[in-house]
């Protein structure tokens, strides 16, 4: 992640490109894009996926973007919306960095298929096994994972050949205990 840059939450599809276009000249657009890199953009469906994995609900994160988001919205209705402040945003971004770093780690393992499912279950496994005591503030400050966390993520990623395409709660129960 680039230092001195911003994370961009895209509330409505296309708003990132609209905001970039509003900058006017190509030079201003390029400056804006450097401050708001595309790889630091996330959407509401991304947020639902990252949050469900962190909360130990990887079977929901694997359901597909819209179905997962519907469950996320339903859960927010039942539990109440969080206080969205700077701390909340930094914690969310740290979980995004955790997810995306896990994706990159998966790619280095030469595994075949089921990347999204494997990543969801690995993030959920890490959250569960650490009792959610991962230093998210440190991840936010550094904008990357510490090597200890990456090494720990290899356990669930390497532990099985693949996560089933149709992830079941029973499967999650089995890896929760490992």
N, C-alpha and C positions, 0 to 999 in steps of 0.2 A: 504494500500500500504506500502511496506517495505521501511524503511529509508535506505539510502546508496545504494539503488539499482537503476537500470536504466530502462527506458522505451525502448522498442525495436520495431522499425518499420520494419515489414517483407515485403520487396518490392516484393520478389518472393516467391511463396509457397515453404515451406521446408527450407528456408534459416536460420531460427532460429535453427532448428535441425542440419543443416550443420555446422553452426558457433559453436554450442556446441560441435559437434563431432571433429572439428578442434583443440579443446583444448588439445587433446591427452589423457592423463591418466584419469582414472575415478575421481581421486581427483581434477584434474584441471577442469574437466567437471562439477563436483558438485559445485566448487567455482564459475565458470562462471554462472551456473544456479541460484545460490543465488544472484549474481549481476544482472542477467537478468531474473527475475522470469517470468514463462510462463503467469501468469495472468496480466503481464504488457507488453504483446506483442499485437500489433494491425497491421492490414493489410490495403491495399488500399481500399478494400470494406467496412471495418469497418470505416475508415476515412470518406468515402463518406456518410455513414449513419449518423455518428455523426454530420458532418458539415451540411447536409441537415436539420436535426432536429433543430439545432441551428439557422439556417437561416430562419426558419419558413416555411420549405418545407417538413413537415412530410409525406405528401402523396407520395413524391419521396422516402423517407427513407423506406417506407413500401412496395415498389415495388419488393423487392428481391435484393439480393446482386449485381448481374451482371447488371440488368436493372438500378438500382440506380447508380452504378458506371458509366455506360454509360452516364447518365444524368449529373453526377458530372464532368466527363471529358469534355462533351460538354459545360457545364457552364464555366469551366476553359478556354476553347478555346475562348469563347465569351468574358469573363471578363478579361482574362489575368491571368497568373499564379501568385500566391502570392510570396512575397520574403520569402524564407524559411530560417529563421535564428533561433537563440535560443529563442527569444521572441515568434515567430510563433509556434515553437515546444511546448513551455510551455503552450501557449493558447490552442493548440490542445489537449494536455494531460489533461488540466483542463476540457475540454468539454468531454473527454473520462471518466474521473472520475465522472462527472455529469451524464452521460448516465448510466454507470455501477452502480452507487449508486442508481439511479432511478430504475434500474432493481431489485436491492436487496430490495428496498422499496416495489416495486410491489409484490415481493414474500412474504413479511410479511403480506400483506393485504388479503391473502387467496382468491384472485380473480381467476377466471377460464378462461383460454384461452386468446388469443390475446395479449400476453405480449409484443412482439416487437412493435406492433402498439400502444398499450397504452403508452409505454415508449416514443416512437417517438413523439406522440402528447403531452405528458406531458412535455417533454423537450422543444418542440416548444412553448407550452403555456407559460412556465416559461420565455423563452427568450423574447417572444413578450410582456408579461405583465411587464417585468422589463426593457423594451427597451434595452435589452442586456447589462444591467449595473450590471450584476452579477460579483462579485469580482473574476475573473478567476485567477488573480495573487495570491490571498489568497488560492484558491483551490489548485493551483500548490504548493505553499509553504507548506501547511498543508497536501497535498495528500489525502484530504477528504473534504466532504461538511460540512458546518456549520449546526447546528441543525435547524436554521431558514429556510434555503433553503429546507432541507428535509421536514420540516413541511409544507412549502408552496407547495411542490410537491404533497402532499396528496390531495390538492384541485382538480386538474385535474384527478388524479388517482382514487379518491373515488367518483368523481362527476357523473360518469355514470357507468352502469353495465359492459360495455365493448366497445371497439372501434370496429367499423365494420371491418370485414375481408377485404372487398374491400373499403379502405378509399377513400372518395371523397372530393374534394375541398369544397363542400357544408358543409360537416360535419366539416371541419376545420374552415370554416367561422363561424359556430355556436359556437364552443368552443373558438374561438379567442375573441368573444365578451363577453363571460361569465367572 
